[in-house]
Amino acid sequence: MSSLLKNELMLLSRAAKRPCFACPNYRNPSVARQNVARGFRTSAGLKVVKPYLLADIGEGITEVQVIQWFVEPGARVEQFDKICEVQSDKAAVEITSRFDGVIKKLYYEADDMARVGKPLVDIDIQSEISPADEALTKVPGEQQEEKPSKEAPKKSEPEPTDDALGESSATQDPEPAKQPERPRSKHQTLATPAVRHLTRKLNVDIADVPGTGKDGRVLKEDVQNYQASQSSASAPTSTSTSTSISPFAPVQQLAEDKTVPLTPIQKQMFKTMTRSLSIPHFLYTDTIDFTSLSALRRKLNTTSSSNPSSNPQKLSALPFILKAVSLALHSHPTLNAHLDTSNEAKPALILKSSHDIGVAMDTPSGLLVPVIRSVQTHTITSLAAELSRLSTLARTGKLSSSDLSGATFTVSNVGSIGGGVVAPVIVGPQVAILGVGRARTVPAFAGNGELVRREEAVFSWSADHRVVDGAGVARCAEEVRALIEEVEGMVVRMR
């Protein structure tokens, strides 16, 4: 046998004696593999926890009040799902999600003030992010002012010493056993702005009120019933306490003063009215005879109610007043204007071509002034329909920022509540406003000296005396009075 063959046999025998490092993933471990088996895998999905910032909602608003949350930590959301509802100084807005993912953290409690451009929630994003959406997760300056989340632990309080425990036990009665907390629905703290306004007015914690609405939501009746039950429960205690007090003892104070922050609407009103203090107001009042207008309204409402197929709209005096003001503004354009004081050296008066009249409304959230656009193109019935639409949105807190901006003239119908002569305040850059008092039935003398029954209301005008003189206001007021007292003339001039 050749030497070369002997060497090959020796190498083979040595290899057979070496241990086999088999791949554990291979089916037969006794057979060695040089390459480790690799299973089929896909790329991992995008999962990253990032803060979702409160985007700019326009009109120069820098902060909003969180009205209610639609999610909680651990909730899964998809694109365009509602996250929360916020109240600015002008309108309520629903914030929706731009991503698919899971909510990890809420930065605010209900009724807290949230800053625009600051984190609103932390979300575990599980979808692709576009460059535009990426900007909603970047905090300016990479410095986040995080507020305590809903799950933040409370600070531990120092334990009292033995001496303190002895003093408190000697001076205080033993506390009654705490009642077990009742389970709360996850929707229990959800409520409309009107209900939340009522809870703040009655000083009631909405979390303590048992809700009877859908999914346990708290309704207005629930708050009233809860307040009544609390008052009746405390009545026996106060009675028994008062019997033990000497008749000569001083009366105990039943309530304490408290400081409450301004709501967003009140903050905006504070700023606006403060600026209005710099406007020199010229006041003018006039008494308007509503007798003929009221007779026409009753006739029209009776006719429309007898014909249900015509979709009747009940007519109040306000649509007629708005139309009369619009017709008068055609002859007096200086009252339908904005005063531009951006350059104090050269102030200018901008005469507006469109009669965009704001109508002051009393709502559960406070005073709101939605705007009716182009009143000069409306009919009486279309004005009534638009007033009804805006009033419904105002009561439910659904007015948008566009509904509340851009007025060129304002009418305040304070007569719907009461009062006669008022002194309405001008809201810049407008230069005039009209306040309408309540219509009242009074005795009056006719032209022939006969005593008649007359329905009258007082119209109170305010104008910016820097650009409008008293004679101009008086002429416009006289034209409005003539149009309302002689409705036929208004019909002839309507476009």
C-alpha positions as CSV (number, residue, x, y, z in Angstrom):
1,M,0.0,0.0,0.0
2,S,1.4,3.3,-0.9
3,S,2.3,5.9,1.7
4,L,-0.2,8.4,0.3
5,L,-3.1,6.0,0.7
6,K,-2.0,5.3,4.3
7,N,-2.1,9.0,5.2
8,E,-5.7,9.4,3.9
9,L,-6.9,6.4,5.9
10,M,-5.3,7.9,9.0
11,L,-7.0,11.2,8.5
12,L,-10.4,9.5,8.1
13,S,-10.0,7.5,11.2
14,R,-9.1,10.6,13.3
15,A,-12.2,12.4,11.9
16,A,-14.5,9.5,12.9
17,K,-13.2,9.7,16.5
18,R,-13.9,13.5,16.9
19,P,-17.2,14.6,18.6
20,C,-20.1,15.7,16.3
21,F,-21.4,19.3,16.9
22,A,-24.9,18.8,15.5
23,C,-27.3,21.7,14.9
24,P,-30.1,21.5,17.5
25,N,-32.6,22.8,14.9
26,Y,-31.8,20.0,12.5
27,R,-34.1,16.9,12.4
28,N,-31.2,14.4,12.8
29,P,-28.8,15.6,15.5
30,S,-26.3,12.8,14.7
31,V,-25.5,14.4,11.3
32,A,-23.4,17.5,11.5
33,R,-24.3,20.7,9.6
34,Q,-22.0,23.5,8.8
35,N,-24.8,26.2,8.5
36,V,-27.3,26.9,11.2
37,A,-30.9,26.6,9.9
38,R,-32.9,29.8,9.6
39,G,-36.6,30.0,9.9
40,F,-38.8,32.3,7.8
41,R,-39.3,35.7,9.5
42,T,-41.0,39.0,8.7
43,S,-39.8,42.5,9.6
44,A,-41.0,43.7,13.0
45,G,-43.9,46.1,13.0
46,L,-43.4,49.7,14.1
47,K,-44.1,49.9,17.9
48,V,-42.9,53.1,19.6
49,V,-44.4,55.0,22.5
50,K,-44.4,58.7,21.6
51,P,-46.3,61.8,23.0
52,Y,-49.2,63.0,20.9
53,L,-49.2,66.8,21.0
54,L,-52.3,69.0,21.2
55,A,-52.3,70.7,17.7
56,D,-53.0,74.3,17.1
57,I,-56.8,74.7,16.7
58,G,-56.5,78.3,15.2
59,E,-57.7,81.8,16.2
60,G,-54.5,82.3,18.2
61,I,-55.8,80.0,21.0
62,T,-52.9,78.9,23.3
63,E,-54.8,76.8,25.9
64,V,-58.0,74.8,26.2
65,Q,-60.0,73.1,28.9
66,V,-60.3,69.3,28.8
67,I,-64.1,68.6,29.0
68,Q,-64.1,64.8,28.9
69,W,-62.0,61.8,27.8
70,F,-63.2,59.2,25.4
71,V,-60.2,56.9,26.1
72,E,-58.3,55.6,29.1
73,P,-54.8,54.1,29.6
74,G,-54.7,50.7,27.8
75,A,-57.4,51.6,25.3
76,R,-56.7,50.7,21.6
77,V,-57.4,53.5,19.1
78,E,-57.4,53.7,15.3
79,Q,-57.0,56.7,13.1
80,F,-59.8,59.3,13.5
81,D,-61.1,57.7,16.7
82,K,-62.1,60.4,19.3
83,I,-59.6,60.9,22.1
84,C,-61.1,63.8,24.1
85,E,-63.3,66.9,23.9
86,V,-61.8,70.3,24.7
87,Q,-63.4,73.7,25.3
88,S,-61.6,76.8,24.0
89,D,-62.6,80.3,24.7
90,K,-64.9,80.2,21.7
91,A,-66.1,76.6,21.0
92,A,-65.9,72.9,21.9
93,V,-63.7,70.7,19.7
94,E,-63.2,67.0,19.6
95,I,-59.6,65.8,19.3
96,T,-59.1,62.7,17.2
97,S,-56.2,60.3,16.8
98,R,-53.9,60.4,13.8
99,F,-52.4,56.9,14.5
100,D,-53.3,53.3,15.2
101,G,-52.0,52.2,18.6
102,V,-52.6,51.9,22.3
103,I,-53.0,54.8,24.8
104,K,-50.4,54.6,27.5
105,K,-50.8,57.8,29.5
106,L,-53.1,60.8,29.9
107,Y,-51.4,64.0,30.7
108,Y,-54.5,65.8,32.0
109,E,-57.6,65.2,34.1
110,A,-61.0,66.4,33.1
111,D,-61.4,70.2,33.7
112,D,-57.6,70.7,33.5
113,M,-56.2,73.4,31.2
114,A,-54.1,71.9,28.3
115,R,-51.5,73.9,26.5
116,V,-51.3,73.9,22.7
117,G,-48.1,72.2,21.5
118,K,-47.7,70.2,24.7
119,P,-48.2,66.4,25.1
120,L,-51.9,65.4,25.4
121,V,-51.4,61.6,25.6
122,D,-48.7,59.0,25.2
123,I,-49.5,56.5,22.5
124,D,-47.9,53.2,21.5
125,I,-47.9,53.8,17.7
126,Q,-48.5,50.7,15.7
127,S,-48.8,52.2,12.2
128,E,-46.7,54.0,9.7
129,I,-46.0,57.6,10.4
130,S,-45.9,60.2,7.7
131,P,-43.6,63.3,8.0
132,A,-46.6,65.5,8.7
133,D,-47.8,63.2,11.5
134,E,-44.3,62.9,12.9
135,A,-44.4,66.6,13.7
136,L,-47.3,65.9,16.1
137,T,-45.0,63.8,18.2
138,K,-42.1,66.1,18.5
139,V,-42.0,68.5,21.5
140,P,-40.5,71.9,20.7
141,G,-37.0,72.1,22.2
142,E,-37.3,68.4,23.2
143,Q,-38.4,69.5,26.7
144,Q,-41.7,68.1,27.8
145,E,-43.5,69.7,30.7
146,E,-45.3,66.6,31.8
147,K,-48.2,66.9,34.2
148,P,-48.9,64.1,36.5
149,S,-50.9,61.4,34.7
150,K,-54.1,59.8,35.9
151,E,-52.0,56.9,37.3
152,A,-49.4,59.0,39.0
153,P,-48.8,57.8,42.6
154,K,-49.7,60.2,45.4
155,K,-47.0,61.7,47.6
156,S,-46.7,59.8,50.8
157,E,-47.7,61.9,53.8
158,P,-45.6,61.9,57.0
159,E,-46.9,59.5,59.6
160,P,-48.1,61.2,62.8
161,T,-46.2,60.7,66.0
162,D,-47.6,59.1,69.1
163,D,-48.1,62.4,70.8
164,A,-50.0,63.8,67.8
165,L,-52.2,60.6,67.8
166,G,-52.9,61.1,71.5
167,E,-53.9,64.7,71.0
168,S,-56.1,64.0,68.0
169,S,-57.9,61.1,69.7
170,A,-58.6,63.3,72.7
171,T,-60.0,66.2,70.7
172,Q,-61.8,64.4,67.9
173,D,-64.6,62.0,67.9
174,P,-63.9,58.6,66.3
175,E,-64.6,58.6,62.6
176,P,-67.5,56.4,61.4
177,A,-66.5,53.3,59.4
178,K,-66.0,54.1,55.7
179,Q,-68.6,52.6,53.4
180,P,-67.2,50.4,50.6
181,E,-66.8,52.3,47.4
182,R,-69.4,51.4,44.7
183,P,-68.0,50.3,41.4
184,R,-67.8,53.0,38.8
185,S,-68.6,52.7,35.1
186,K,-65.8,53.7,32.8
187,H,-68.2,56.2,31.1
188,Q,-69.4,57.7,34.4
189,T,-67.3,60.8,34.2
190,L,-68.4,61.5,30.7
191,A,-71.0,64.3,30.5
192,T,-72.0,67.2,28.4
193,P,-70.5,70.7,29.1
194,A,-73.9,71.7,30.4
195,V,-73.9,68.9,33.0
196,R,-70.3,69.7,34.1
197,H,-71.3,73.4,34.4
198,L,-74.1,72.3,36.7
199,T,-71.8,70.2,38.9
200,R,-69.4,73.1,39.3
201,K,-72.3,75.4,40.2
202,L,-73.6,73.0,42.9
203,N,-70.1,72.0,44.0
204,V,-70.7,68.3,43.3
205,D,-68.0,65.8,42.3
206,I,-69.3,64.2,39.1
207,A,-67.5,61.0,40.0
208,D,-69.8,60.6,43.0
209,V,-73.0,60.9,41.0
210,P,-74.6,57.6,39.9
211,G,-75.3,58.0,36.2
212,T,-78.5,56.7,34.6
213,G,-77.7,57.5,31.0
214,K,-76.2,55.2,28.3
215,D,-73.3,53.2,29.7
216,G,-73.7,54.9,33.0
217,R,-73.3,58.5,31.8
218,V,-74.3,61.3,34.1
219,L,-77.3,63.3,33.1
220,K,-78.6,66.6,34.4
221,E,-81.4,64.9,36.3
222,D,-78.8,62.6,38.0
223,V,-76.9,65.7,39.4
224,Q,-80.1,67.3,40.6
225,N,-81.3,64.1,42.3
226,Y,-77.9,63.6,43.9
227,Q,-77.9,67.1,45.3
228,A,-81.4,66.7,46.7
229,S,-80.5,63.4,48.4
230,Q,-77.4,65.0,49.9
231,S,-79.4,68.0,51.2
232,S,-82.0,65.7,52.8
233,A,-79.4,63.5,54.4
234,S,-77.7,66.5,56.1
235,A,-81.0,68.0,57.3
236,P,-81.4,65.8,60.5
237,T,-77.8,66.4,61.5
238,S,-78.2,70.2,61.3
239,T,-81.5,70.0,63.2
240,S,-80.1,68.0,66.1
241,T,-77.1,70.2,66.3
242,S,-79.1,73.4,66.4
243,T,-81.2,72.1,69.3
244,S,-78.2,71.7,71.5
245,I,-77.0,75.2,70.9
246,S,-77.9,78.0,73.3
247,P,-80.4,80.5,71.9
248,F,-77.9,83.2,72.7
249,A,-75.0,81.5,70.9
250,P,-73.8,83.1,67.6
251,V,-75.1,81.5,64.4
252,Q,-72.6,79.2,62.8
253,Q,-71.4,80.0,59.3
254,L,-73.1,77.4,57.0
255,A,-70.9,78.0,54.0
256,E,-67.3,79.3,53.3
257,D,-66.0,81.6,50.6
258,K,-64.2,79.8,47.8
259,T,-62.1,80.8,44.9
260,V,-62.9,79.3,41.5
261,P,-60.9,79.7,38.3
262,L,-62.4,81.4,35.3
263,T,-63.7,79.2,32.5
264,P,-62.2,79.5,29.0
265,I,-65.2,81.5,27.9
266,Q,-65.0,83.8,30.9
267,K,-61.3,84.3,30.3
268,Q,-62.0,85.4,26.7
269,M,-64.8,87.7,27.9
270,F,-62.4,89.2,30.5
271,K,-59.8,90.0,27.8
272,T,-62.4,91.3,25.3
273,M,-64.2,93.6,27.8
274,T,-60.9,94.9,29.2
275,R,-60.0,96.0,25.7
276,S,-63.4,97.5,25.2
277,L,-62.8,99.9,28.2
278,S,-60.6,102.0,25.8
279,I,-63.6,102.7,23.5
280,P,-65.5,105.9,24.2
281,H,-69.2,104.8,24.0
282,F,-72.0,107.0,22.8
283,L,-75.3,105.7,24.1
284,Y,-78.7,106.3,22.4
285,T,-82.1,104.8,23.3
286,D,-85.4,104.8,21.4
287,T,-88.8,103.3,22.1
288,I,-90.3,101.1,19.3
289,D,-94.0,100.3,18.8
290,F,-94.2,96.5,18.3
291,T,-98.0,96.4,17.9
292,S,-98.1,96.1,14.2
293,L,-95.2,93.6,14.1
294,S,-96.7,91.4,16.8
295,A,-100.0,91.3,14.9
296,L,-98.2,90.2,11.7
297,R,-96.2,87.6,13.5
298,R,-99.4,86.1,15.1
299,K,-101.0,85.9,11.7
300,L,-98.1,84.3,10.0
301,N,-97.6,81.7,12.8
302,T,-101.3,80.8,12.7
303,T,-101.2,80.4,9.0
304,S,-98.1,78.2,9.0
305,S,-99.3,76.0,11.9
306,S,-102.5,75.2,10.0
307,N,-100.4,73.9,7.0
308,P,-98.1,71.2,8.4
309,S,-96.8,70.2,5.0
310,S,-95.0,73.6,4.6
311,N,-92.6,72.7,7.5
312,P,-93.6,75.7,9.6
313,Q,-91.0,77.8,11.4
314,K,-92.2,79.8,14.3
315,L,-91.3,83.5,13.8
316,S,-90.1,85.6,16.7
317,A,-89.4,89.3,16.5
318,L,-85.7,88.8,16.2
319,P,-85.5,87.9,12.5
320,F,-87.5,91.1,11.7
321,I,-85.2,93.2,13.8
322,L,-82.1,91.7,12.1
323,K,-83.6,92.4,8.7
324,A,-84.5,96.0,9.6
325,V,-81.0,96.6,10.9
326,S,-79.5,95.2,7.7
327,L,-81.7,97.5,5.6
328,A,-80.7,100.5,7.6
329,L,-77.0,99.7,7.4
330,H,-77.2,100.1,3.6
331,S,-77.9,103.8,4.2
332,H,-75.4,104.1,7.1
333,P,-72.3,102.0,6.2
334,T,-70.1,103.6,8.8
335,L,-71.9,101.5,11.5
336,N,-71.1,98.3,9.6
337,A,-67.4,98.8,9.8
338,H,-64.1,97.7,11.5
339,L,-61.7,100.3,13.0
340,D,-58.2,99.4,12.1
341,T,-55.8,100.8,14.7
342,S,-52.7,98.7,13.8
343,N,-51.0,101.9,12.8
344,E,-51.8,104.4,15.6
345,A,-50.5,107.2,13.5
346,K,-52.9,106.4,10.7
347,P,-56.1,104.7,11.9
348,A,-58.5,103.6,9.2
349,L,-62.2,102.7,9.0
350,I,-62.9,99.6,6.9
351,L,-66.4,99.7,5.5
352,K,-67.7,96.1,5.3
353,S,-69.7,95.1,2.2
354,S,-71.3,92.1,3.9
355,H,-73.7,92.4,6.9
356,D,-72.3,89.7,9.1
357,I,-74.3,90.3,12.3
358,G,-73.4,88.6,15.6
359,V,-76.3,87.7,17.9
360,A,-75.5,87.4,21.6
361,M,-76.9,84.2,23.2
362,D,-77.1,83.1,26.8
363,T,-75.9,79.4,27.0
364,P,-75.1,77.0,29.8
365,S,-71.4,77.7,29.2
366,G,-71.8,81.5,29.2
367,L,-72.3,84.3,26.7
368,L,-71.6,83.3,23.1
369,V,-72.0,85.5,20.0
370,P,-72.5,83.4,16.8
371,V,-72.5,85.2,13.5
372,I,-75.1,85.1,10.8
373,R,-73.4,85.7,7.5
374,S,-74.7,88.1,4.7
375,V,-77.9,89.1,6.4
376,Q,-78.7,91.3,3.5
377,T,-79.3,88.2,1.3
378,H,-81.6,86.4,3.8
379,T,-85.3,86.3,4.0
380,I,-87.3,86.5,7.2
381,T,-87.8,82.7,7.2
382,S,-84.2,81.9,6.4
383,L,-83.0,84.2,9.2
384,A,-85.4,82.3,11.6
385,A,-84.0,79.0,10.5
386,E,-80.4,80.1,10.9
387,L,-81.1,81.5,14.3
388,S,-82.6,78.2,15.4
389,R,-79.6,76.3,14.0
390,L,-77.0,78.5,15.8
391,S,-79.0,78.4,19.0
392,T,-79.0,74.6,19.0
393,L,-75.3,74.5,18.4
394,A,-74.7,77.1,21.2
395,R,-76.7,75.2,23.8
396,T,-74.9,71.9,23.0
397,G,-71.4,73.5,22.9
398,K,-70.9,72.6,19.2
399,L,-70.2,76.0,17.7
400,S,-67.0,76.1,15.6
401,S,-64.5,79.0,15.6
402,S,-65.8,80.1,12.2
403,D,-69.3,80.5,13.7
404,L,-68.0,82.9,16.3
405,S,-65.6,85.2,14.4
406,G,-65.8,88.0,11.8
407,A,-68.9,89.9,13.0
408,T,-69.3,93.4,11.6
409,F,-72.2,94.4,13.8
410,T,-73.8,92.9,16.9
411,V,-77.4,92.6,18.3
412,S,-77.9,91.6,21.9
413,N,-81.4,90.4,22.5
414,V,-81.3,90.8,26.3
415,G,-85.1,91.2,26.2
416,S,-85.5,87.4,26.0
417,I,-84.5,87.4,29.7
418,G,-85.8,90.7,30.8
419,G,-85.0,94.4,31.2
420,G,-85.7,97.5,29.2
421,V,-82.9,100.0,28.8
422,V,-79.4,98.5,28.6
423,A,-75.9,99.9,27.9
424,P,-74.4,97.3,25.5
425,V,-70.6,97.2,25.2
426,I,-68.9,97.4,21.9
427,V,-66.5,94.6,20.9
428,G,-63.6,95.8,18.8
429,P,-62.9,96.2,16.0
430,Q,-66.6,96.7,15.5
431,V,-67.9,100.3,16.0
432,A,-71.6,99.8,17.0
433,I,-73.9,97.4,18.8
434,L,-77.7,97.3,19.4
435,G,-79.4,96.1,22.6
436,V,-83.0,95.0,22.4
437,G,-85.2,95.2,25.6
438,R,-88.3,93.1,26.5
439,A,-91.5,94.1,24.7
440,R,-94.2,95.2,27.2
441,T,-97.8,96.2,26.9
442,V,-98.4,99.8,28.0
443,P,-101.3,102.3,27.7
444,A,-100.8,105.0,25.2
445,F,-102.6,107.8,23.4
446,A,-103.4,107.5,19.7
447,G,-103.2,110.4,17.2
448,N,-106.8,111.4,17.9
449,G,-106.2,111.4,21.7
450,E,-107.9,108.0,22.3
451,L,-106.4,105.7,24.9
452,V,-105.1,102.5,23.2
453,R,-103.2,99.4,24.1
454,R,-99.7,99.4,22.7
455,E,-96.8,96.9,22.8
456,E,-93.4,98.7,23.1
457,A,-89.7,97.8,23.4
458,V,-86.7,99.9,24.0
459,F,-83.8,99.8,21.6
460,S,-80.4,100.8,23.1
461,W,-77.6,101.7,20.7
462,S,-73.9,102.1,21.5
463,A,-71.4,103.5,19.0
464,D,-67.6,104.2,19.0
465,H,-67.6,108.0,19.4
466,R,-64.1,108.2,17.9
467,V,-65.4,107.5,14.4
468,V,-69.3,107.7,14.7
469,D,-71.1,110.9,15.8
470,G,-74.4,111.0,17.6
471,A,-76.4,112.3,14.7
472,G,-75.4,109.3,12.5
473,V,-76.6,106.8,15.2
474,A,-79.9,108.7,15.7
475,R,-80.6,108.7,12.0
476,C,-79.9,104.9,11.7
477,A,-82.0,104.2,14.8
478,E,-84.9,106.2,13.4
479,E,-84.8,104.3,10.1
480,V,-84.9,101.0,12.1
481,R,-87.9,102.2,14.1
482,A,-89.8,103.2,11.0
483,L,-89.2,99.8,9.3
484,I,-90.4,97.8,12.4
485,E,-93.4,100.0,13.1
486,E,-94.4,99.9,9.4
487,V,-93.6,96.4,8.4
488,E,-95.1,96.9,4.9
489,G,-92.2,99.3,4.1
490,M,-89.7,96.6,5.1
491,V,-91.3,94.1,2.8
492,V,-91.1,96.6,-0.1
493,R,-87.4,97.2,0.5
494,M,-86.4,93.5,1.0
495,R,-84.1,92.0,-1.7
